[in-house]
Amino acid sequence: QVQLVESGGGLVQAGVSLRLSCAASGSIFSINAMAWFRQGPGKEREFVAGIDWGRNMTYYGDSVRGRFTISKHNAKSTVYLQMSGLESEDTAIYYCAAGQIPSRLKNANTNSVKYAYWGQGSQVTVSS
């Protein structure tokens, strides 16, 4: 089992930056990828960003590419989501996810069903 704890959400004004953290614990040797998803009011869950240290790759959703950056601190088993230029449309609950994604699977890192472990969610509200 892997436990994920998110932190860093809050209420911010449009245009500012915010960083979310996701600390993993437990059987972290069993995972090779982590990601952030979000779900805004009345919207479906959306892929935001992912990092796969098995393939040494990062992935971004179209709506955040160029504004958000995902990174991993190996010693702390923590993944960060640096969000810049926040917009009201970024308002959502942000979920951290982790899983073991086989390298043979293409386009799997953006698929929420491939992640077995999920955090509790962190609210980000952007006021315009």
Sequence and secondary structure as in RCSB ss.txt:
>XXXX:A:sequence
QVQLVESGGGLVQAGVSLRLSCAASGSIFSINAMAWFRQGPGKEREFVAGIDWGRNMTYYGDSVRGRFTISKHNA
KSTVYLQMSGLESEDTAIYYCAAGQIPSRLKNANTNSVKYAYWGQGSQVTVSS
>XXXX:A:secstr
 EEEEEE  EEEETT  EEEEEEEEESGGG  EEEEEEE TT   EEEEEEETTTTEEEE TTTBTTEEEEEETT
TTEEEEEE S  GGG EEEEEEEE   TT TT TT GGG  EE   EEEEEE 
